[in-house]
Amino acid sequence: MQFHNLSDFFNMGGYAFYVWLSYGVTFISFGLLIALSRYKKQKTFQDINKKTLREQLLKSRRSDIK
């Protein structure tokens, strides 16, 4: 499909609503996927650090008792 001017490009031959809506949904979906993945990664690392610190604290307390 060849467009003669920028207005024809944005109109997409009368299907602009569906075309641009699909682009919008796709980019929003990818954005949410990236944001949630980063959040879950950060949360996982925080949980791992908490567990590691707790294990070290318990280990040090056990060695103090002996």
N, C-alpha and C positions, 0 to 999 in steps of 0.2 A: 504494500500500500504506500503510495507516494503522496506527500502533502505539499500543497503549493504555498502555504503560508503557515505561520505559527498558530493562527486561530483554527485552521483545519486540523492541525496536529492535536490541539487540546480538545477539539470537538470529537475526534476519533470516529468520524463518519456517522455520527448520531448515537454512538454507543459509549460516549464519554462517561456517563454516570457509572456504568458497570465496570468499565476499564479502570477508572481512577479509584472507584470503591475497592476493587480487588487489590490494587497497589497499596491503598491505605491500610486495608486489613492485613495484608502481608507484612508491611513494615511495622505496624503496631504489634503484630504477633511476634516478629523477630525481636523487637525492642523489649517486649515483656519477657521473652525467653532469655535474653541476655541479662536483663536486670534480675530476674529470679534466680538464674544460675549463679550470678555473682553473690547474691545475698545468701544462698544456700551454701556456697563454698566458704564464705566468710563465717557463717554460723557453724559449719562443720569444724573449721580450724579453731574457733573459740571453744567449742565443746571438747576437742582433743586437748587443747591447752589446759582447760579446767581439769580434765581427768588426769592428765600427766602431773599437774601440780598437786592434786589430791593424793595420787599414788606416792609422790615423793614425800609429802607431809606424813602420810601413814607409815612409810618406810622409816623416816627419821624418828618418828615417835616410837616405833617398835624397837629401833636400835637404842634409844634412850632408856627404855624400860629394862633392857637386858643388862 
